[in-house]
Amino acid sequence: MNLLLPSSPLEDPWVALDLETTGLSREDDRIIEIGAVKFQGDRVLDTYRTFVNPNRRLDDFIRRYTGISQADVDDAPSFASVAADLVAFVGSSPIVGHNLAFDLGFLGMQQVRLENPVCDTWDMAYVISPRQRDYSLGGLAMALGVSHDRPHRALEDATATMGVFLKLADQMGELDPLALAEMQRLAGRSSWVLSHILERFDGVRSPAFVPAESQGRDISGLDTEALRERLRHGRALRANQLGSDLDVDLVGGLFDDDGPLSRAISGFEGRPEQVEMARRVADAINGGERLIVEAGTGVGKSLAYLLPAALYALANNKRVVVSTNTINLQEQLLTKDVPILVRALGELPDVRAEDFRFTQLKGRANYLCMKRWHHMRSNESISEDEARMLAKTLVWLESTSTGDRSEINLGHWSSAAPWDRLSAQGALDCPGSGGPCFLRAARDKAAASHLVIVNHALLLSDLTTGGALIPDYDVLIIDEAHHLEDEATRHLGFEVAQSRIDDQLQSLSGERGLLNVAVTAFRSSTAAAGRRETVEEAAALIVGLLPRLRDQMAGMFSMLSSILAEGAEGGPSRMQELRITSGTRAQPGWSDLEVQWENVDLVLAELGNGLRRLETSLEGLEEAGLIGYDGLLIEVTKAQQANTDLRQGLSEVIPKPEPGGIYWATRGRQGTDLILHKAPLHVGETLNEQLFSKKECVVMTSATLSTNGTFDHTRGRTGFDDAEELLLGSPFDYEKAAMICVPSDMPEPTSREYQEAVVQAVKGSALAAGGHTMALFTSHAALRAVASAVRGDMQANGISVLAQGVDGTPAQLLRRFLDDPKSLLIGTSSFWEGVDMPGDSLEVLLVARLPFNVPSEPVFASRSEQYEDQFGEFAIPQAILRLRQGFGRLIRTKTDKGVAVILDRRIVSRRYGKAFLDSLPPGTFKGCSLKTLPDEIREWLA
């Protein structure tokens, strides 16, 4: 470790500080423990620890989380009596902490305001280790090899913070001097918490002494030439003039017990369902047909469509696009299935597997835009979040070949917010092409690839832009196709958020606004005085419009809110989501709203003219030396497009609704933000005309596409007409693998006794299985109530309770469940599908209610009205597909064994229940009561 260099930041004594508290609110919660370590280099000089009496009871969560008992704090001194000791211990030393603002905020509420220089290990790690998956103190300690034996205790956390700080400081000292100098410059233009340590490093490694390896870097410290080299890709595919069909028998033979796949996959087992699917996909490609395939869990559908698709692409030098809904499946295809595919192809004598090229292509928002990056760093004033993000991406740019945000951990929403201003999302008409461009490189790589993997969002964005985003292709395979309608609904609609309009207008004005940046850019430029005056005039015109626009907009939204509140059942306080129907538009106040909209629209039109004038005034000044010129033009274009989209959206929602549109309004979480939405009533016709009909072959597949043994519902909803059909079961022996129980004495969901019965069933099931249990809910309120009711009994039996929204995010809970399956995982929508828990991790699955949509949800309600039998023809098929997805979490491999418990007796008491039961895999249906359920579970699992 490079410690104690002359003038090193570590030459000074530092104090690592940590607090434990009764909760997260500095206003309402209290400090219960203080820990601090004074150190110099890796030598501990002194330590300080004390409990603090909060004068309140500690809740169960805090006692479990920290291990601090009520007796520990009841016998402790008050904060007032230890405050002076803490201040004396810290003295004038710089302070380091992990998420230090949290601790300083609590001290500040107790009137202890430490003015010392500070440093935050979270910020250090965020910047220095951009790819680190976990920035928690425990995660960093593990990654850096720092001992952290008793997490969530103040002195132990402070000691771990010291160790993490030393490791990160050592890594910071190894950064290129120009990069360090750039970070110091960014810190100087903001209030960034790393300012002090960066200034100290700046004294150690002055950019005046630049080593040879720093030669060739630009003013930001970035090696642009090395970046260009990393972005080079092969030439675009040129399709063969004469096409060739697939040999269907050859495709089928790939899956033989002694075939290429058996040599590419350890423990390969042939599955007839997989062979049949592969052959049918090959037939569809040869015949230019549409094919819809339901392939149950365990079929291996990914390789069943990838192998014929790859053979076709290689033989004809053409491109195949595979679209998925989830990131998990994309990662599986890229890191697992495609490498297997390439190994299998390498076994074929007449196939040049080494020539097969594949890639993943994402939407604009996923790629860093270098022009916008340089534009942000050139601003004279930047925020702390912007300084942190610029420094993080500067480190990342030393190694990335994609510029894809998925490579790095952007952290929580506030720290991630600047990414939106750095991504290529707004760069619709990007000026120039001289510098490195990640988006262009990604598209060039896709143009040179035989297989391009996208998600449904990009597939549909490509549809709405007329095919401008994905290179030409004629074979499309849509996996996880049961999501296609919902994704199309989102992309063929729009939303207008009141808060987003405020942000949009704010981004134009003020010291850091676009208009001031545009005027300031001329200061050191060689542009003619006339150009500068024109820009200043355009900026002044827009600045003059903004107050009037804000007032007009506020009046319009106030009127709209009043109209919608009057139409809400239960009065204005109930208006969280409300459809805007012909009846709404017939209300007396709507005509007044249209008059107010006209006033808003006139000002928006003037704003658009001002922005176009600004853009025209900036054009052609590439050589004039304007600061951040390319990025500035992109921001002006983005502002114009946002203004155009806003005008069109408001026009459609208020005076000119489309006949096939669904319109509604929602209130944001804070109750003040009004959001207007539009969705199409039907997406099938658009998908058919603008997507399916433009491709030679389209294959739609999923594990859940059929209801009642047919594809009628899915084909009708998506417009996938005239398709060949293939309905494949699972190769798993569900009769031996899965037991299905519906307790006979379960009350109806509308009964008062229902909640208590759910608690009893969840508790008994989890105890019987020793954890290894997941309970699925359709309501967050019901989830929280059950979690609270069962937590005590679970903990008494050594079973952790992991409740979504209470104990962490879905991703965090899934990771914890897989690490310790002796847990009860309680989730809502995030866990109904796309979650893979193979082996004995999950042995019991409980479904609290049949997953019917909320009848009043605007899109669902509007589409229901198109059916004569709304419940039977629409609500039931939708719920069946969702239930099948939930059930699919239970049996994931051939050796899995588990129990599905359905706590909604309507599945046996109502006539429609048979359709649900018939749609599930053929497990063993076992009668039971709430009392005998635990015994049935133990017996089955044994």
ABEGO torsion letter per residue (X at the ends): XBBGBBGBAAABBBBBBBBBBAEABAAABBBABBBBBBBBEABBABBBBBBBBAGBBBBAAAAAAAGBBAAAAAABBBAAAAAAAAAAAAEABBBBBBGAAAAAAAAAAAGBBBABBBBBAAAAAAAABAABABABAAAAAAAAGBBBABBGBAAAAAAAAAAAAAAAAAAAAABBAAAAAAAAAAAAABABAAAAAAAAAAAABBAABBBAAABGBBAAGBBAAAAAAAABBBBBBBBBABBBBBBAAAAAAAABAABAAAAABBGBBBBAAAAAAAAAAAAAAAAGBBBBBBBBBGAGAAAAAAAAAAAAAAAAGBBBBBBBABAAAAAAAAAAAAAAAAAAAAABAABBAAABBBBBBBBAAABBBAAAAAAAAABABBBAAAAAAAAAAAAAAAABAAGBAAABBAEBAAAAAAAAAABAAABABBBEAABBBAAAAAAAAAAABABBBBBAAAAAAAAAAGGAABBBBABBBBBGAAAAAAAAAAAABBBBBAAAAAAAAAAABEAABAAAAAAAAAAABABBAAAAAAAAAAAAAAAAAAAAAAAAAAAAAAAAAAAAAAABBGEAAABABBBBBAAAAABAAAAAAAAAAAAAAAAAAAAAAAAAAAAAAABGAAAAGBBGAAAAAAAAAAAAAAAAAAAAAAAAAAABBBAABBBBBBBBAAGABBBBBBBBABAAAAAAAAAAAABABBBBBBABABBGGBAAAAAAAAGBBGBBBBBBBBABBAAAABBBBBBAABBBAABAAAAAAAAAAAAAAAAAAGEGBBBBBABAAAAAAAAAAAAAAAAAAGBBBBBBGAAEBAAAAAAAAAABABBBBBBBAAAABGBBBBEAABABBBBABBBBBBAABAAAAAAAAABABAAAAAAAAAAAAAAAAAAAAABABAABBBBBBBABAAAAABAAAAAAAAABBBBBBBBBBAAAAAAAAAAAAX
